[in-house]
Amino acid sequence: MPSQSPAPELPASPETMTLTEARDAIRTGALTSEELVTACLRRIAETEPALHACVTVMSDTALAQAREADAAIQAKARVGPLHGLPIALKDLIETRGVLTTAGSRVLDDWIPDRDAAVVTRLAQAGAIALARPIRMSSHSAPTLRQRATPGIRRASPAAAVVARRRRWR
């Protein structure tokens, strides 16, 4: 009788898992998509007051999609490569019903009525849109410090990644 390899040990904080670890944990039932999304939302809530990295956090929609993803796993349905995994969608990408500012004051209140092709493809792959990182643009009237900082357009996602490794108070 072939020996089974032990189940992978989950980290104490699911939001610190890599995509591969999270995918494997969800597919084996060691973790649910709802648990992962909830952990990520909790981490956003902890760090967002200090980081200001998100334009929008799509909590209700993400949790509903996570429950659907878990139901599909339970039903042994065929799932996509990103099934049940939370992702952040850049604030440039049109997402139906979600504030999309592109970092511009001109679009401060724009809510698209359609999804960009990339949003559709990510959804078909099973990804769950969790948040929209803030994007600075030339129309955002950046401060002097921001103008002098290379890569400021990628600062919010970078801050979120750094927050993954550090406890903010």
VMD Tcl script that draws the C-alpha trace (Angstrom):
set ca {
  {0.00 0.00 0.00}
  {1.58 3.32 -1.06}
  {2.20 5.75 1.74}
  {0.43 9.07 1.60}
  {2.41 12.24 2.03}
  {1.37 14.27 5.06}
  {-1.06 17.13 4.54}
  {0.74 20.42 4.07}
  {1.01 22.44 7.25}
  {-0.85 25.74 7.01}
  {0.72 28.95 8.22}
  {-0.87 30.58 11.27}
  {-2.11 33.41 9.04}
  {-3.67 32.25 5.75}
  {-3.27 35.74 4.24}
  {0.52 35.18 4.19}
  {0.29 32.10 1.97}
  {1.63 32.16 -1.56}
  {-0.90 31.68 -4.36}
  {0.36 28.14 -4.89}
  {0.04 27.28 -1.18}
  {-3.44 28.81 -1.03}
  {-4.56 27.03 -4.21}
  {-3.35 23.67 -2.91}
  {-4.92 24.22 0.53}
  {-8.28 25.14 -1.02}
  {-8.25 22.20 -3.42}
  {-7.39 19.70 -0.68}
  {-9.95 21.13 1.71}
  {-7.35 22.21 4.28}
  {-8.62 25.79 3.86}
  {-11.77 27.27 2.40}
  {-11.86 30.21 0.06}
  {-14.13 31.99 2.54}
  {-11.53 31.54 5.31}
  {-8.79 32.92 3.04}
  {-10.86 35.90 1.87}
  {-11.91 36.63 5.46}
  {-8.27 36.55 6.61}
  {-7.26 38.89 3.79}
  {-10.11 41.29 4.58}
  {-9.13 41.26 8.25}
  {-5.53 42.10 7.28}
  {-6.70 44.94 5.04}
  {-8.80 46.30 7.89}
  {-5.75 46.17 10.21}
  {-3.32 47.87 7.84}
  {-5.46 50.19 5.71}
  {-5.69 53.01 8.29}
  {-1.88 53.30 8.21}
  {-1.24 52.46 4.56}
  {-4.13 54.04 2.64}
  {-3.36 51.56 -0.14}
  {-6.89 50.80 -1.40}
  {-9.41 52.87 -3.35}
  {-12.07 50.21 -2.84}
  {-12.37 47.01 -0.85}
  {-15.07 44.72 -2.23}
  {-15.84 42.82 0.99}
  {-19.43 41.72 0.38}
  {-18.89 40.67 -3.22}
  {-15.63 38.88 -2.40}
  {-17.22 36.93 0.46}
  {-20.19 35.93 -1.71}
  {-17.84 34.76 -4.48}
  {-15.75 32.84 -1.93}
  {-18.85 30.99 -0.71}
  {-19.72 30.12 -4.33}
  {-16.14 28.90 -4.88}
  {-16.36 26.69 -1.79}
  {-19.69 25.28 -2.94}
  {-18.16 24.38 -6.30}
  {-15.29 22.57 -4.56}
  {-17.79 20.69 -2.36}
  {-19.78 19.71 -5.46}
  {-16.55 18.48 -7.09}
  {-17.19 20.81 -10.02}
  {-14.49 21.54 -12.51}
  {-12.61 24.65 -11.36}
  {-10.24 27.15 -12.94}
  {-6.55 27.64 -12.11}
  {-7.28 30.63 -9.83}
  {-10.39 29.13 -8.26}
  {-11.21 30.77 -4.93}
  {-8.06 32.90 -4.78}
  {-8.39 36.57 -3.83}
  {-6.64 39.12 -6.02}
  {-6.29 42.89 -6.21}
  {-7.40 44.56 -9.45}
  {-5.54 47.65 -10.55}
  {-7.63 50.82 -10.35}
  {-7.16 51.29 -14.10}
  {-9.20 48.24 -15.01}
  {-12.91 48.68 -15.74}
  {-14.92 46.57 -13.32}
  {-18.70 46.62 -13.57}
  {-20.31 48.26 -10.55}
  {-17.00 49.11 -8.83}
  {-15.49 52.58 -8.40}
  {-12.68 52.92 -10.96}
  {-10.76 56.20 -10.63}
  {-7.51 55.42 -12.47}
  {-5.97 57.78 -9.93}
  {-7.62 60.73 -11.64}
  {-9.84 63.42 -10.14}
  {-11.76 63.44 -13.42}
  {-12.91 59.88 -12.65}
  {-13.46 60.33 -8.89}
  {-16.98 58.93 -9.09}
  {-16.86 56.71 -12.19}
  {-18.50 53.32 -11.85}
  {-18.23 51.36 -15.11}
  {-21.20 49.45 -16.49}
  {-19.03 46.72 -18.01}
  {-16.00 44.60 -17.19}
  {-12.71 44.84 -19.03}
  {-11.70 41.64 -20.83}
  {-9.04 40.91 -18.21}
  {-11.66 41.03 -15.42}
  {-13.84 38.58 -17.34}
  {-10.90 36.23 -17.93}
  {-9.78 36.36 -14.29}
  {-13.35 35.59 -13.16}
  {-13.52 32.67 -15.61}
  {-10.29 31.36 -14.06}
  {-11.98 31.54 -10.65}
  {-10.21 34.57 -9.15}
  {-12.02 36.67 -6.57}
  {-11.59 40.44 -6.82}
  {-10.87 41.64 -3.29}
  {-9.59 45.21 -3.53}
  {-8.39 48.00 -5.79}
  {-4.99 49.50 -4.93}
  {-4.76 53.28 -5.18}
  {-3.05 54.53 -8.30}
  {-1.36 57.90 -8.47}
  {-1.45 59.67 -11.81}
  {-0.28 62.98 -13.15}
  {-3.84 64.24 -12.57}
  {-3.77 63.41 -8.86}
  {-1.78 66.50 -7.84}
  {0.92 64.51 -6.04}
  {2.92 66.07 -3.26}
  {6.54 67.08 -3.80}
  {7.68 63.90 -2.05}
  {5.56 61.78 -4.36}
  {6.90 63.54 -7.47}
  {10.45 62.81 -6.32}
  {9.75 59.15 -5.56}
  {10.46 56.76 -8.44}
  {7.77 54.15 -8.94}
  {5.03 55.99 -7.04}
  {2.44 54.51 -9.40}
  {3.23 51.13 -7.89}
  {3.54 52.35 -4.30}
  {0.17 51.09 -3.01}
  {0.62 47.47 -4.11}
  {4.18 47.58 -2.77}
  {2.95 48.90 0.58}
  {0.44 46.06 0.74}
  {3.19 43.51 0.09}
  {5.43 45.03 2.75}
  {2.51 45.00 5.20}
  {2.32 41.26 4.67}
  {5.69 40.93 6.38}
  {5.28 43.49 9.13}
  {2.72 43.98 11.87}
  {1.31 47.52 11.76}
  {-0.06 49.25 14.83}
}
mol new
graphics top color blue
foreach p $ca { graphics top sphere $p radius 0.5 }
foreach p [lrange $ca 0 end-1] q [lrange $ca 1 end] { graphics top cylinder $p $q radius 0.2 }
display resetview
